[in-house]
Amino acid sequence: MIAGGIDVGGTKIEASLFDGNWHAVETRRIETPANYAELVAAVQDQVAWLEAQQAGLPLGIGIPGRHDSQSGLAFTANLPASQKPLRADILEAIGRDARFGNDCDLFAYSEATLGAGRKFNTVFGLILGTGIGGGFCVGQKLFQGANGTVGEVGHLPFPASLNLPQRACGCGRTGCFETLGSGPGMVALGQHINGHTASPAEIAAEDGEAFKAWLSLIAALVASLQCTLDPDCIVLGGGLSNIVGVAERLSAAAQPVMLKGTSAPIILKAKFGDSSGTRGAALLAVQA
């Protein structure tokens, strides 16, 4: 079986073609456009590229944010697609069927079934990238609630005890974990603490107060996950998961803030890196 998966992210749109052993045979990345019409056209272009490899292949597409099943509208903080019928417009543009899922859900699904979390019963896939989001799997099956918001953890409020600045979030609220814990958020956190602009890689390499504040922030998010979903394992994805040693550093930062008498979930880096979402999208398409 050959399948195609597309992961629509805040900075890139990645398409991959998978063989029957779930190895990526071909992969193509393009930048995510800044306006809606170009976004739909970019997804269409990636579908055309996959179709050129093999026509009619099972196709899955992962999209950030939430899709309202009644209105058909998308709600996204990091794509120019909020209040737009994104799925319907993509289907019209590509002229064929496709399966859709939340990008973070599909990342978690990929890692829980084939990746770093495959040996654990409960797995939370936590993406730390342009935004923050996740997906939750139980017994290698996606767990989704009434509104599909189980993994929208980037929009939980961070604790006031961290004494960090309250910033407006793309979701419309203020003080969300995403505002300081995402890639752009870490840049803002570094600016607040150090007084100058630096990239996430530079902040991590410096290993100073700003990076330690970021670790404390994400450790607080891990503690929130323990108090709600209590996963056996958290698998890290997104661009910030590529920081050297971040899983180990985060494990150490999380343990002191866990509930007394409990252990922190095991924190691992994704087996398939920031390409895991495409594999999850393709898995979804094959299941269908």
HUGI-V224167 format. One record per pair of residues at least 4 apart in sequence whose C-alpha atoms are under 6 Angstrom apart, sorted by sequence separation. I is the first residue (numbers start at 0). J is the second residue. D is the distance in Angstrom with one decimal. If there is no record, write none. Layout:
BEGIN
i=[I;I]
j=[J;J]
d=[D;D]
END
This chain:
BEGIN
i=[8;17;18;37;50;67;90;107;109;110;113;127;136;143;168;176;177;180;181;189;190;197;206;214;224;225;236;245;249;271;7;17;32;67;110;111;112;126;136;168;179;180;190;235;6;17;32;66;75;110;111;126;135;136;167;178;179;190;6;16;17;66;74;125;126;135;166;203;5;16;65;73;125;166;202;5;16;65;73;124;165;179;254;4;15;64;72;73;124;168;4;15;64;72;123;3;14;72;123;186;3;14;71;122;2;13;122;2;13;121;1;12;121;134;1;12;107;120;133;192;1;11;120;132;156;157;0;11;12;132;156;157;10;11;132;155;156;189;246;10;132;154;246;131;153;153;107;112;111;103;103;104;103;232;234;231;232;233;234;235;236;218;232;234;235;218;222;234;237;236;59;61;63;58;59;60;61;62;63;59;61;62;61;35;34;35;131;130;39;43;131;130;129;128;129;2;4;6;7;127;128;2;3;4;5;6;7;4;9;9;76;76;122;121;124;125;126;128;121;122;123;124;125;126;127;128;122;126;128;127;9;115;115;114;106;106;109;105;108;106;105;105;98;61;60;59;59;59;58;57;6;6;5;4;4;4;3;2]
j=[12;21;22;41;54;71;94;111;113;114;117;131;140;147;172;180;181;184;185;193;194;201;210;218;228;229;240;249;253;275;12;22;37;72;115;116;117;131;141;173;184;185;195;240;12;23;38;72;81;116;117;132;141;142;173;184;185;196;13;23;24;73;81;132;133;142;173;210;13;24;73;81;133;174;210;14;25;74;82;133;174;188;263;14;25;74;82;83;134;178;15;26;75;83;134;15;26;84;135;198;16;27;84;135;16;27;136;17;28;136;17;28;137;150;18;29;124;137;150;209;19;29;138;150;174;175;19;30;31;151;175;176;30;31;152;175;176;209;266;31;153;175;267;153;176;177;134;139;139;132;133;134;134;264;266;264;265;266;267;268;269;252;266;268;269;253;257;269;273;273;97;99;101;97;98;99;100;101;102;99;101;102;102;79;79;80;177;177;89;93;181;181;181;181;182;56;58;60;61;181;182;57;58;59;60;61;62;60;77;78;169;170;230;230;233;234;235;237;231;232;233;234;235;236;237;238;233;237;239;239;129;269;270;270;275;276;279;276;279;279;279;280;284;280;280;280;281;284;284;284;276;277;277;277;280;281;281;281]
d=[5.7;5.3;5.6;6.0;4.5;5.2;5.9;5.9;5.7;3.9;5.8;5.0;5.1;5.4;5.5;5.6;5.2;5.1;6.0;5.5;4.8;5.9;5.5;6.0;5.5;3.9;5.3;5.9;6.0;4.9;4.5;5.4;5.8;5.5;5.5;4.5;5.0;5.5;4.4;5.5;3.6;5.6;4.9;5.7;5.7;4.6;5.3;5.9;5.2;5.5;4.6;5.4;6.0;5.4;4.4;4.9;5.4;5.2;5.2;5.6;5.5;4.6;4.5;6.0;5.7;5.6;5.5;5.6;5.5;5.5;5.9;5.2;4.4;5.4;5.9;4.3;5.3;5.1;5.4;5.1;4.6;5.9;5.5;5.7;5.6;5.6;5.2;5.6;5.2;5.8;5.4;4.3;4.4;5.1;5.7;5.7;5.7;4.5;4.5;5.9;4.6;5.3;5.5;5.8;5.9;5.8;5.2;5.4;4.4;5.7;5.5;5.7;4.6;4.6;4.7;5.4;4.2;5.7;4.3;6.0;5.8;5.6;5.0;5.7;5.5;6.0;4.7;4.4;5.8;5.2;4.4;5.3;5.9;4.8;5.6;5.4;5.9;5.2;5.8;5.1;5.3;4.8;5.6;4.5;5.1;4.7;5.1;5.4;5.5;5.9;4.7;4.1;5.3;5.1;5.9;5.2;4.6;4.8;4.9;4.8;5.7;5.8;5.8;5.5;5.5;4.4;5.5;5.5;5.1;5.7;5.6;5.8;5.5;5.1;4.6;4.9;4.9;5.1;5.2;5.8;5.2;4.8;4.2;5.4;5.5;5.9;5.3;5.8;5.8;5.4;5.8;5.0;5.7;5.4;5.3;5.5;5.8;6.0;5.9;5.6;5.3;4.9;4.8;4.9;4.7;4.8;5.2;5.9;5.4;5.8;4.6;5.3;5.6;5.1;5.7;6.0;5.9;4.5;5.3;5.0;4.8;4.8;5.0;4.5;4.8;4.9;5.8;4.9;5.7;5.5;5.9;5.6;5.1;5.1;5.3;4.2;4.4;5.3;5.8;5.7;4.4;5.8;5.6;5.9;5.4;4.4;5.0;4.8;5.3;5.4;5.7;5.1;5.1;4.5;4.9;4.3;5.2;5.5]
END
